[in-house]
């Protein structure tokens, strides 16, 4: 009887260690990913995966389509962690490699318009890269958006 009880206890301890190991590796991976991608320079026009924010502090930002003047609207949509936002940084990398960095407000509906490539001459039809980084009050930085926005010409132009 003692042997079967001892085996049952060992089995329960192994299960507890396995479950705790899965939980800790998951949170440590999300803890290291934002800082690594938050420090990545925006020097290429290749997007990277964004970070998954914990549901209790999640916020969303919408990167709009580039208009025919090359403007790209970036809008803060708020979320459960809106009160925990320290700063929001928007980085635009244009086709020619130049960058522009703007701060976005943390009130729901705040918008910043980024001046992207207009698409004249040899840059016509090429994409600009927009990255949005959210830094929380605890110092953690998350990449919430990393998208390419292509120039859209005015409809009806041609002949």
Phi, psi and omega in degrees: 000319181295324181294318181290325177292320179297318179294320179296319179295316178300316180298316179296321178295318178298318178297317180297319178295318180297316179293318179294324178295319179295317181294316183289325179290327179292315181286329179288328178291320178287336177286328181271332182297313182299319182292325179291314181282336178290337180261358180290126179290147181270069186252356181233164179259035175246127182281159177238160177297148178270167182270144174270116179277146174301143186303327184285346178233015184291139172226159179233149178227134180253127175259113183284174178285148177286130179274181184291346175269357179092001181282137179239110179280136176238122187241133175275122183262355180081199180148184184298329183261017183305322181288344181267000183283127177269311177204156176234124182244131178247125180243124177252127174246118182276169181303323183280000178096350178287150181237157177220134180238131179228155173261138178250137180293160182256019173265138181305129180096353177298138183229142169232134178259121179264135181271096181274186179291130184284332176100022178270152176068223185285350181268004183300132176080001181269162188259152170253152180255133177240125176241139178236123180245129178248123177255126182270169180300334180277002178093352181287133179248132180240141171270112184259345177209140174208096188227160173255137178237120182269147178294133176250123178280161178293137179285146180095353177268148180171274184282000000 
